[in-house]
Amino acid sequence: MPVKVRLNEILTSRGMSQRELARLTGLRPNTISHLCSNTANSIYFETLELICKTLNISIEQLIEID
């Protein structure tokens, strides 16, 4: 069951940089970068929740399951 994080698409559509999201969330820029490039092997639920709250999106908008 492949899981895709759509963070890069969302940031691009909003004209928001990875650096700005890192600043707003307090997450490490490397964490945001891995999520944007879909190279993360795992992610904490707290991280997903923080990103969703910051971007005002649902988890269904952030994650795509094939």
Biopython code that builds the backbone (N, CA, C, O; Angstrom):
import numpy as np
from Bio.PDB.StructureBuilder import StructureBuilder

atoms = [
    (1, "MET", "N", (0.845, -1.172, 0.000)),
    (1, "MET", "CA", (0.000, 0.000, 0.000)),
    (1, "MET", "C", (0.898, 1.246, 0.000)),
    (1, "MET", "O", (1.302, 1.712, 1.066)),
    (2, "PRO", "N", (1.215, 1.790, -1.184)),
    (2, "PRO", "CA", (2.057, 2.990, -1.259)),
    (2, "PRO", "C", (1.327, 4.217, -0.706)),
    (2, "PRO", "O", (0.150, 4.445, -0.988)),
    (3, "VAL", "N", (2.059, 4.992, 0.084)),
    (3, "VAL", "CA", (1.529, 6.215, 0.677)),
    (3, "VAL", "C", (2.324, 7.382, 0.114)),
    (3, "VAL", "O", (3.555, 7.356, 0.105)),
    (4, "LYS", "N", (1.623, 8.398, -0.352)),
    (4, "LYS", "CA", (2.273, 9.576, -0.917)),
    (4, "LYS", "C", (1.871, 10.796, -0.093)),
    (4, "LYS", "O", (0.690, 11.028, 0.167)),
    (5, "VAL", "N", (2.867, 11.561, 0.307)),
    (5, "VAL", "CA", (2.614, 12.813, 1.013)),
    (5, "VAL", "C", (2.585, 13.916, -0.044)),
    (5, "VAL", "O", (3.549, 14.095, -0.787)),
    (6, "ARG", "N", (1.491, 14.641, -0.108)),
    (6, "ARG", "CA", (1.292, 15.653, -1.144)),
    (6, "ARG", "C", (1.756, 17.042, -0.708)),
    (6, "ARG", "O", (1.275, 18.046, -1.233)),
    (7, "LEU", "N", (2.666, 17.108, 0.229)),
    (7, "LEU", "CA", (3.081, 18.379, 0.809)),
    (7, "LEU", "C", (3.683, 19.318, -0.235)),
    (7, "LEU", "O", (3.367, 20.508, -0.241)),
    (8, "ASN", "N", (4.526, 18.817, -1.099)),
    (8, "ASN", "CA", (5.159, 19.672, -2.105)),
    (8, "ASN", "C", (4.107, 20.307, -3.008)),
    (8, "ASN", "O", (4.197, 21.494, -3.320)),
    (9, "GLU", "N", (3.110, 19.527, -3.433)),
    (9, "GLU", "CA", (2.035, 20.051, -4.281)),
    (9, "GLU", "C", (1.270, 21.154, -3.556)),
    (9, "GLU", "O", (0.948, 22.185, -4.148)),
    (10, "ILE", "N", (0.984, 20.939, -2.288)),
    (10, "ILE", "CA", (0.216, 21.902, -1.497)),
    (10, "ILE", "C", (1.006, 23.193, -1.317)),
    (10, "ILE", "O", (0.464, 24.285, -1.486)),
    (11, "LEU", "N", (2.278, 23.070, -0.976)),
    (11, "LEU", "CA", (3.100, 24.269, -0.791)),
    (11, "LEU", "C", (3.234, 25.042, -2.098)),
    (11, "LEU", "O", (3.147, 26.270, -2.103)),
    (12, "THR", "N", (3.441, 24.338, -3.197)),
    (12, "THR", "CA", (3.572, 24.984, -4.502)),
    (12, "THR", "C", (2.300, 25.743, -4.866)),
    (12, "THR", "O", (2.362, 26.876, -5.342)),
    (13, "SER", "N", (1.147, 25.117, -4.641)),
    (13, "SER", "CA", (-0.119, 25.765, -4.993)),
    (13, "SER", "C", (-0.382, 27.005, -4.145)),
    (13, "SER", "O", (-1.117, 27.900, -4.563)),
    (14, "ARG", "N", (0.209, 27.060, -2.965)),
    (14, "ARG", "CA", (0.025, 28.210, -2.066)),
    (14, "ARG", "C", (1.145, 29.235, -2.179)),
    (14, "ARG", "O", (1.092, 30.298, -1.561)),
    (15, "GLY", "N", (2.147, 28.911, -2.965)),
    (15, "GLY", "CA", (3.287, 29.818, -3.087)),
    (15, "GLY", "C", (4.086, 29.921, -1.802)),
    (15, "GLY", "O", (4.690, 30.956, -1.517)),
    (16, "MET", "N", (4.087, 28.849, -1.030)),
    (16, "MET", "CA", (4.785, 28.826, 0.257)),
    (16, "MET", "C", (6.054, 27.984, 0.129)),
    (16, "MET", "O", (6.051, 26.926, -0.500)),
    (17, "SER", "N", (7.125, 28.467, 0.729)),
    (17, "SER", "CA", (8.382, 27.723, 0.676)),
    (17, "SER", "C", (8.453, 26.701, 1.811)),
    (17, "SER", "O", (7.747, 26.807, 2.813)),
    (18, "GLN", "N", (9.311, 25.728, 1.626)),
    (18, "GLN", "CA", (9.555, 24.738, 2.676)),
    (18, "GLN", "C", (10.112, 25.433, 3.919)),
    (18, "GLN", "O", (9.768, 25.078, 5.046)),
    (19, "ARG", "N", (10.959, 26.408, 3.704)),
    (19, "ARG", "CA", (11.576, 27.149, 4.811)),
    (19, "ARG", "C", (10.508, 27.878, 5.639)),
    (19, "ARG", "O", (10.570, 27.897, 6.868)),
    (20, "GLU", "N", (9.535, 28.473, 4.951)),
    (20, "GLU", "CA", (8.473, 29.174, 5.665)),
    (20, "GLU", "C", (7.629, 28.202, 6.487)),
    (20, "GLU", "O", (7.269, 28.501, 7.626)),
    (21, "LEU", "N", (7.313, 27.035, 5.911)),
    (21, "LEU", "CA", (6.553, 26.040, 6.654)),
    (21, "LEU", "C", (7.343, 25.562, 7.865)),
    (21, "LEU", "O", (6.775, 25.381, 8.943)),
    (22, "ALA", "N", (8.625, 25.360, 7.702)),
    (22, "ALA", "CA", (9.470, 24.948, 8.832)),
    (22, "ALA", "C", (9.435, 26.006, 9.930)),
    (22, "ALA", "O", (9.349, 25.673, 11.112)),
    (23, "ARG", "N", (9.502, 27.267, 9.545)),
    (23, "ARG", "CA", (9.467, 28.355, 10.526)),
    (23, "ARG", "C", (8.120, 28.397, 11.252)),
    (23, "ARG", "O", (8.072, 28.562, 12.471)),
    (24, "LEU", "N", (7.023, 28.245, 10.494)),
    (24, "LEU", "CA", (5.686, 28.315, 11.094)),
    (24, "LEU", "C", (5.391, 27.141, 12.025)),
    (24, "LEU", "O", (4.693, 27.295, 13.027)),
    (25, "THR", "N", (5.923, 25.976, 11.689)),
    (25, "THR", "CA", (5.630, 24.774, 12.470)),
    (25, "THR", "C", (6.661, 24.509, 13.558)),
    (25, "THR", "O", (6.363, 23.842, 14.549)),
    (26, "GLY", "N", (7.868, 25.025, 13.379)),
    (26, "GLY", "CA", (8.951, 24.715, 14.305)),
    (26, "GLY", "C", (9.616, 23.387, 13.989)),
    (26, "GLY", "O", (10.449, 22.908, 14.759)),
    (27, "LEU", "N", (9.251, 22.787, 12.856)),
    (27, "LEU", "CA", (9.877, 21.531, 12.433)),
    (27, "LEU", "C", (11.210, 21.830, 11.763)),
    (27, "LEU", "O", (11.423, 22.922, 11.236)),
    (28, "ARG", "N", (12.100, 20.851, 11.790)),
    (28, "ARG", "CA", (13.396, 21.010, 11.133)),
    (28, "ARG", "C", (13.201, 21.106, 9.623)),
    (28, "ARG", "O", (12.368, 20.390, 9.068)),
    (29, "PRO", "N", (13.948, 21.974, 8.951)),
    (29, "PRO", "CA", (13.845, 22.065, 7.489)),
    (29, "PRO", "C", (14.086, 20.723, 6.789)),
    (29, "PRO", "O", (13.478, 20.442, 5.756)),
    (30, "ASN", "N", (14.980, 19.892, 7.358)),
    (30, "ASN", "CA", (15.230, 18.574, 6.759)),
    (30, "ASN", "C", (13.985, 17.696, 6.804)),
    (30, "ASN", "O", (13.738, 16.924, 5.878)),
    (31, "THR", "N", (13.206, 17.808, 7.866)),
    (31, "THR", "CA", (11.973, 17.034, 7.987)),
    (31, "THR", "C", (11.005, 17.438, 6.877)),
    (31, "THR", "O", (10.427, 16.583, 6.207)),
    (32, "ILE", "N", (10.833, 18.735, 6.690)),
    (32, "ILE", "CA", (9.941, 19.241, 5.642)),
    (32, "ILE", "C", (10.445, 18.799, 4.279)),
    (32, "ILE", "O", (9.654, 18.378, 3.434)),
    (33, "SER", "N", (11.737, 18.886, 4.054)),
    (33, "SER", "CA", (12.327, 18.489, 2.776)),
    (33, "SER", "C", (12.074, 17.017, 2.467)),
    (33, "SER", "O", (11.710, 16.674, 1.342)),
    (34, "HIS", "N", (12.261, 16.147, 3.454)),
    (34, "HIS", "CA", (12.017, 14.720, 3.251)),
    (34, "HIS", "C", (10.554, 14.450, 2.929)),
    (34, "HIS", "O", (10.247, 13.612, 2.081)),
    (35, "LEU", "N", (9.656, 15.150, 3.598)),
    (35, "LEU", "CA", (8.238, 14.956, 3.332)),
    (35, "LEU", "C", (7.861, 15.460, 1.944)),
    (35, "LEU", "O", (7.036, 14.852, 1.262)),
    (36, "CYS", "N", (8.459, 16.562, 1.527)),
    (36, "CYS", "CA", (8.170, 17.111, 0.200)),
    (36, "CYS", "C", (8.696, 16.219, -0.919)),
    (36, "CYS", "O", (8.103, 16.153, -1.996)),
    (37, "SER", "N", (9.788, 15.547, -0.669)),
    (37, "SER", "CA", (10.373, 14.695, -1.710)),
    (37, "SER", "C", (9.934, 13.239, -1.595)),
    (37, "SER", "O", (10.365, 12.393, -2.379)),
    (38, "ASN", "N", (9.076, 12.947, -0.618)),
    (38, "ASN", "CA", (8.583, 11.586, -0.389)),
    (38, "ASN", "C", (9.709, 10.598, -0.125)),
    (38, "ASN", "O", (9.636, 9.446, -0.554)),
    (39, "THR", "N", (10.751, 11.035, 0.577)),
    (39, "THR", "CA", (11.845, 10.127, 0.923)),
    (39, "THR", "C", (11.815, 9.723, 2.388)),
    (39, "THR", "O", (12.686, 8.982, 2.845)),
    (40, "ALA", "N", (10.823, 10.202, 3.128)),
    (40, "ALA", "CA", (10.712, 9.844, 4.547)),
    (40, "ALA", "C", (10.216, 8.412, 4.678)),
    (40, "ALA", "O", (9.275, 8.006, 3.996)),
    (41, "ASN", "N", (10.854, 7.654, 5.556)),
    (41, "ASN", "CA", (10.439, 6.271, 5.800)),
    (41, "ASN", "C", (9.342, 6.179, 6.838)),
    (41, "ASN", "O", (8.576, 5.215, 6.866)),
    (42, "SER", "N", (9.271, 7.184, 7.689)),
    (42, "SER", "CA", (8.240, 7.207, 8.729)),
    (42, "SER", "C", (7.971, 8.655, 9.103)),
    (42, "SER", "O", (8.758, 9.552, 8.800)),
    (43, "ILE", "N", (6.835, 8.863, 9.772)),
    (43, "ILE", "CA", (6.474, 10.202, 10.214)),
    (43, "ILE", "C", (5.612, 10.078, 11.460)),
    (43, "ILE", "O", (4.763, 9.191, 11.553)),
    (44, "TYR", "N", (5.831, 10.954, 12.400)),
    (44, "TYR", "CA", (5.027, 10.954, 13.620)),
    (44, "TYR", "C", (3.655, 11.542, 13.335)),
    (44, "TYR", "O", (3.520, 12.466, 12.533)),
    (45, "PHE", "N", (2.638, 10.999, 13.998)),
    (45, "PHE", "CA", (1.291, 11.537, 13.861)),
    (45, "PHE", "C", (1.250, 12.998, 14.295)),
    (45, "PHE", "O", (0.533, 13.806, 13.704)),
    (46, "GLU", "N", (2.017, 13.334, 15.325)),
    (46, "GLU", "CA", (2.078, 14.721, 15.803)),
    (46, "GLU", "C", (2.569, 15.662, 14.705)),
    (46, "GLU", "O", (2.090, 16.790, 14.590)),
    (47, "THR", "N", (3.521, 15.199, 13.901)),
    (47, "THR", "CA", (4.050, 16.009, 12.808)),
    (47, "THR", "C", (2.976, 16.236, 11.756)),
    (47, "THR", "O", (2.799, 17.356, 11.278)),
    (48, "LEU", "N", (2.261, 15.180, 11.395)),
    (48, "LEU", "CA", (1.174, 15.313, 10.426)),
    (48, "LEU", "C", (0.107, 16.279, 10.935)),
    (48, "LEU", "O", (-0.383, 17.129, 10.192)),
    (49, "GLU", "N", (-0.240, 16.136, 12.195)),
    (49, "GLU", "CA", (-1.264, 16.998, 12.786)),
    (49, "GLU", "C", (-0.814, 18.457, 12.773)),
    (49, "GLU", "O", (-1.604, 19.344, 12.450)),
    (50, "LEU", "N", (0.430, 18.711, 13.115)),
    (50, "LEU", "CA", (0.963, 20.065, 13.135)),
    (50, "LEU", "C", (0.951, 20.689, 11.740)),
    (50, "LEU", "O", (0.577, 21.851, 11.580)),
    (51, "ILE", "N", (1.356, 19.927, 10.742)),
    (51, "ILE", "CA", (1.350, 20.421, 9.362)),
    (51, "ILE", "C", (-0.077, 20.721, 8.915)),
    (51, "ILE", "O", (-0.335, 21.766, 8.317)),
    (52, "CYS", "N", (-0.994, 19.816, 9.201)),
    (52, "CYS", "CA", (-2.388, 20.018, 8.813)),
    (52, "CYS", "C", (-2.983, 21.254, 9.489)),
    (52, "CYS", "O", (-3.677, 22.038, 8.842)),
    (53, "LYS", "N", (-2.722, 21.427, 10.758)),
    (53, "LYS", "CA", (-3.239, 22.606, 11.478)),
    (53, "LYS", "C", (-2.639, 23.888, 10.926)),
    (53, "LYS", "O", (-3.346, 24.879, 10.743)),
    (54, "THR", "N", (-1.353, 23.876, 10.663)),
    (54, "THR", "CA", (-0.672, 25.062, 10.163)),
    (54, "THR", "C", (-1.188, 25.454, 8.782)),
    (54, "THR", "O", (-1.375, 26.638, 8.501)),
    (55, "LEU", "N", (-1.416, 24.467, 7.924)),
    (55, "LEU", "CA", (-1.879, 24.740, 6.566)),
    (55, "LEU", "C", (-3.404, 24.779, 6.463)),
    (55, "LEU", "O", (-3.956, 25.074, 5.403)),
    (56, "ASN", "N", (-4.072, 24.481, 7.569)),
    (56, "ASN", "CA", (-5.538, 24.455, 7.600)),
    (56, "ASN", "C", (-6.101, 23.496, 6.541)),
    (56, "ASN", "O", (-6.963, 23.856, 5.740)),
    (57, "ILE", "N", (-5.579, 22.261, 6.570)),
    (57, "ILE", "CA", (-6.033, 21.222, 5.649)),
    (57, "ILE", "C", (-6.355, 19.963, 6.449)),
    (57, "ILE", "O", (-5.982, 19.841, 7.616)),
    (58, "SER", "N", (-7.047, 19.038, 5.809)),
    (58, "SER", "CA", (-7.341, 17.755, 6.442)),
    (58, "SER", "C", (-6.231, 16.757, 6.110)),
    (58, "SER", "O", (-5.454, 16.965, 5.177)),
    (59, "ILE", "N", (-6.167, 15.700, 6.863)),
    (59, "ILE", "CA", (-5.178, 14.652, 6.621)),
    (59, "ILE", "C", (-5.396, 14.005, 5.251)),
    (59, "ILE", "O", (-4.447, 13.564, 4.602)),
    (60, "GLU", "N", (-6.656, 13.958, 4.824)),
    (60, "GLU", "CA", (-6.976, 13.384, 3.511)),
    (60, "GLU", "C", (-6.406, 14.208, 2.372)),
    (60, "GLU", "O", (-6.108, 13.673, 1.304)),
    (61, "GLN", "N", (-6.251, 15.517, 2.593)),
    (61, "GLN", "CA", (-5.653, 16.379, 1.591)),
    (61, "GLN", "C", (-4.133, 16.220, 1.548)),
    (61, "GLN", "O", (-3.510, 16.406, 0.503)),
    (62, "LEU", "N", (-3.553, 15.879, 2.680)),
    (62, "LEU", "CA", (-2.097, 15.772, 2.788)),
    (62, "LEU", "C", (-1.566, 14.419, 2.333)),
    (62, "LEU", "O", (-0.492, 14.337, 1.736)),
    (63, "ILE", "N", (-2.320, 13.357, 2.615)),
    (63, "ILE", "CA", (-1.824, 12.003, 2.337)),
    (63, "ILE", "C", (-2.707, 11.321, 1.299)),
    (63, "ILE", "O", (-3.935, 11.385, 1.359)),
    (64, "GLU", "N", (-2.059, 10.679, 0.362)),
    (64, "GLU", "CA", (-2.747, 9.919, -0.677)),
    (64, "GLU", "C", (-2.307, 8.456, -0.567)),
    (64, "GLU", "O", (-1.113, 8.160, -0.512)),
    (65, "ILE", "N", (-3.265, 7.564, -0.535)),
    (65, "ILE", "CA", (-2.968, 6.137, -0.436)),
    (65, "ILE", "C", (-3.426, 5.455, -1.718)),
    (65, "ILE", "O", (-4.586, 5.556, -2.116)),
    (66, "ASP", "N", (-2.486, 4.755, -2.356)),
    (66, "ASP", "CA", (-2.819, 4.035, -3.596)),
    (66, "ASP", "C", (-3.229, 2.620, -3.294)),
    (66, "ASP", "O", (-3.545, 1.860, -4.209)),
]
sb = StructureBuilder()
sb.init_structure("model")
sb.init_model(0)
sb.init_chain("A")
sb.init_seg("    ")
for serial, (resi, resn, name, xyz) in enumerate(atoms, 1):
    if name == "N":
        sb.init_residue(resn, " ", resi, " ")
    sb.init_atom(name, np.array(xyz, "f"), 0.0, 1.0, " ", f" {name:<3s}", serial, name[0])
structure = sb.get_structure()
